[in-house]
Amino acid sequence: AISGFSALGAEPADTDELLISDAGTLKRMDYSYIKGGGGLVHIKTQTISSSVTSVQFIHGTSGVVFDGTYKAYKLIITDGTVVNDGEKPHLRFTSDGSSFITSGYSFSGLTRSAGNTDLSYHSNSDSDIRMINDAIGNASDETFSIEVNFNNPATTDVHKLVHGTCTGIEASGNTISGFFGGGYLGDTSAITGFEVRLGGGNIDGGVYSLFGVANS
């Protein structure tokens, strides 16, 4: 059986080889057998530390990749904070890289509070996609975290869909968690970017990291 291996210098490319110790005999093995496929590929992280109206990721801007390079993308938001008490995070798309679409969205979801409150929500015609349906608090120890999965944004054959999970601290101090899904039903144009915004007021903190999903 293979008992261990050592790389020839730094991490090799897929076409390079490793030396494998097999029962005391050194053998060469293509690195791709060890590395495997799939996984998240980091594209860009934005760390917000002052008030902004939205956090944007647009293909071709500041190193952002959001096209057919990957069939799926994932956004991970950690420790998001809001300026005004009682705001809800939303999501919008752009298809031209300069303006954001403000109609034609459909979504549904459920947010549950530790205070034993269920807040189901839905809309078949809206100005964006609501990701949390319980108001986030603006105290220094109240934050939200969200994971958003984007499905094949570069296709022009079908409507663009997203789905994700969320958690946070609501304005009343209870923890919340939930899930959501939605999409843009206006047409089937390729999506070249998106923005995270609030129903009102500004975002003033958080780490926003975009990844490509390899071999998805």
Wavefront OBJ file of the C-alpha trace (Angstrom):
o trace
v 0.000 0.000 0.000
v 1.089 3.600 -0.439
v 2.638 4.734 2.815
v 3.333 8.383 2.030
v 4.539 10.844 -0.559
v 6.655 13.947 -0.961
v 6.340 16.719 -3.539
v 9.155 17.652 -5.889
v 9.582 21.250 -4.689
v 6.556 23.554 -4.489
v 3.022 22.383 -5.243
v 3.144 21.176 -8.863
v 0.775 21.807 -11.718
v -1.643 19.062 -12.692
v 0.755 17.716 -15.310
v 3.686 17.400 -12.864
v 4.586 14.320 -10.863
v 5.139 13.333 -7.244
v 7.536 10.808 -5.797
v 5.530 8.151 -3.944
v 7.008 5.752 -1.413
v 5.393 2.380 -2.058
v 6.750 -0.275 0.347
v 10.109 1.483 0.371
v 10.306 1.856 -3.412
v 10.091 5.355 -4.898
v 7.590 5.580 -7.736
v 6.348 8.488 -9.812
v 2.638 9.403 -9.807
v 0.826 12.091 -11.781
v -0.141 14.899 -9.383
v -3.711 15.005 -10.721
v -4.446 11.660 -9.020
v -3.574 13.220 -5.660
v -5.078 16.639 -6.188
v -8.441 15.508 -7.516
v -11.079 17.857 -8.915
v -13.695 20.236 -7.581
v -13.597 22.599 -4.652
v -13.801 26.352 -4.144
v -11.456 28.701 -5.979
v -11.051 32.069 -4.255
v -11.761 34.997 -6.572
v -12.024 38.130 -4.446
v -12.645 39.256 -0.862
v -13.957 42.681 0.099
v -13.667 43.737 3.749
v -16.108 46.513 4.608
v -15.224 48.772 7.539
v -17.202 51.964 6.755
v -20.665 52.851 5.507
v -21.491 51.801 1.900
v -24.790 51.600 0.025
v -23.933 48.158 -1.365
v -21.153 45.619 -1.866
v -20.660 44.896 -5.572
v -18.942 42.132 -7.534
v -18.842 42.894 -11.267
v -17.018 40.757 -13.811
v -13.814 42.368 -15.069
v -13.723 44.952 -12.265
v -10.932 44.838 -9.669
v -10.037 41.243 -10.425
v -13.591 39.863 -10.251
v -14.394 36.803 -12.370
v -18.122 36.160 -12.830
v -18.716 34.591 -16.221
v -18.618 31.146 -17.826
v -15.301 30.280 -16.194
v -17.291 28.384 -13.545
v -20.764 26.893 -13.803
v -21.479 27.921 -10.209
v -20.256 30.591 -7.812
v -20.527 30.997 -4.045
v -20.563 34.180 -1.965
v -19.775 33.875 1.747
v -20.614 36.843 3.988
v -19.317 36.843 7.554
v -19.931 39.381 10.334
v -22.047 41.700 8.204
v -23.280 44.813 10.025
v -25.859 47.513 9.280
v -25.977 51.226 10.055
v -29.698 51.441 10.812
v -31.486 49.137 13.217
v -33.914 46.671 11.674
v -32.648 46.229 8.095
v -32.840 43.168 5.811
v -30.112 42.106 3.299
v -31.121 41.911 -0.376
v -29.480 40.847 -3.661
v -29.583 42.364 -7.168
v -28.073 41.361 -10.548
v -26.498 43.256 -13.408
v -26.333 42.042 -16.990
v -24.342 44.955 -18.443
v -21.860 45.654 -15.632
v -23.000 49.247 -15.154
v -26.603 49.261 -13.907
v -28.480 46.881 -11.627
v -31.804 45.314 -12.531
v -34.597 46.689 -10.321
v -37.623 44.585 -11.326
v -38.638 41.088 -12.327
v -37.297 39.121 -9.344
v -39.057 36.206 -7.669
v -38.152 34.708 -4.304
v -39.318 32.717 -1.299
v -37.804 31.795 2.036
v -38.167 31.172 5.734
v -36.440 32.868 8.641
v -36.935 31.463 12.143
v -36.142 33.344 15.337
v -34.922 31.843 18.611
v -37.839 33.808 20.059
v -40.060 31.119 18.466
v -41.234 33.216 15.526
v -41.449 31.919 11.944
v -41.307 34.513 9.190
v -42.041 32.902 5.828
v -41.932 35.262 2.878
v -42.333 35.271 -0.887
v -42.857 37.510 -3.883
v -43.377 36.749 -7.567
v -42.558 40.283 -8.723
v -40.080 42.365 -6.789
v -37.194 44.842 -7.110
v -34.599 42.419 -5.718
v -34.187 39.114 -3.845
v -34.692 39.285 -0.080
v -32.260 36.972 1.714
v -33.406 37.470 5.332
v -36.931 38.255 6.454
v -36.124 39.295 10.025
v -34.659 42.708 10.754
v -30.942 42.744 11.639
v -29.913 44.766 14.694
v -27.291 47.517 14.555
v -25.720 47.063 18.002
v -21.960 46.462 17.995
v -22.418 42.746 18.750
v -25.256 42.125 16.237
v -24.249 40.758 12.815
v -25.461 38.592 9.936
v -23.798 35.837 7.912
v -25.045 34.501 4.566
v -23.978 31.950 1.963
v -25.318 32.483 -1.561
v -25.013 29.964 -4.405
v -25.254 31.303 -7.975
v -26.256 28.778 -10.645
v -24.635 29.125 -14.090
v -24.838 32.931 -14.427
v -23.339 32.950 -17.944
v -26.023 30.834 -19.629
v -28.545 32.548 -21.877
v -30.933 29.581 -22.046
v -32.653 29.722 -18.645
v -33.557 32.165 -15.887
v -30.849 32.891 -13.313
v -31.390 31.279 -9.909
v -29.756 31.608 -6.497
v -30.267 29.834 -3.197
v -28.663 30.080 0.206
v -28.711 30.049 3.976
v -28.558 32.840 6.533
v -28.077 33.509 10.223
v -27.791 36.606 12.375
v -28.959 38.607 15.370
v -32.238 40.422 14.943
v -33.056 43.871 16.293
v -34.718 42.381 19.374
v -31.558 40.453 20.243
v -32.664 36.942 19.228
v -30.621 34.717 16.943
v -32.200 33.919 13.598
v -31.546 31.372 10.873
v -33.152 30.497 7.600
v -32.985 29.695 3.913
v -34.007 31.408 0.708
v -34.170 30.904 -3.034
v -35.066 33.081 -5.960
v -34.203 34.319 -9.391
v -34.592 36.902 -12.117
v -37.552 36.180 -14.397
v -37.363 39.232 -16.661
v -35.340 37.446 -19.359
v -32.578 34.854 -19.723
v -29.638 37.203 -20.370
v -26.276 36.312 -18.878
v -25.616 37.851 -15.466
v -22.245 39.601 -15.184
v -22.346 40.690 -11.549
v -24.393 41.355 -8.445
v -24.683 43.593 -5.414
v -25.600 42.965 -1.783
v -27.701 45.808 -0.384
v -30.282 46.509 2.299
v -33.956 47.319 2.121
v -32.967 50.751 3.468
v -29.860 52.381 4.898
v -26.256 51.285 4.525
v -23.958 48.371 5.237
v -21.010 49.295 7.454
v -19.116 46.044 8.036
v -18.408 42.465 7.084
v -16.187 40.225 4.999
v -17.585 39.378 1.543
v -15.759 36.572 -0.267
v -16.557 35.289 -3.766
v -15.493 31.810 -4.923
v -15.799 29.836 -8.125
v -16.973 26.237 -7.769
v -14.525 24.144 -9.792
v -15.899 21.298 -11.943
v -19.448 22.159 -10.980
l 1 2 3 4 5 6 7 8 9 10 11 12 13 14 15 16 17 18 19 20 21 22 23 24 25 26 27 28 29 30 31 32 33 34 35 36 37 38 39 40 41 42 43 44 45 46 47 48 49 50 51 52 53 54 55 56 57 58 59 60 61 62 63 64 65 66 67 68 69 70 71 72 73 74 75 76 77 78 79 80 81 82 83 84 85 86 87 88 89 90 91 92 93 94 95 96 97 98 99 100 101 102 103 104 105 106 107 108 109 110 111 112 113 114 115 116 117 118 119 120 121 122 123 124 125 126 127 128 129 130 131 132 133 134 135 136 137 138 139 140 141 142 143 144 145 146 147 148 149 150 151 152 153 154 155 156 157 158 159 160 161 162 163 164 165 166 167 168 169 170 171 172 173 174 175 176 177 178 179 180 181 182 183 184 185 186 187 188 189 190 191 192 193 194 195 196 197 198 199 200 201 202 203 204 205 206 207 208 209 210 211 212 213 214 215 216
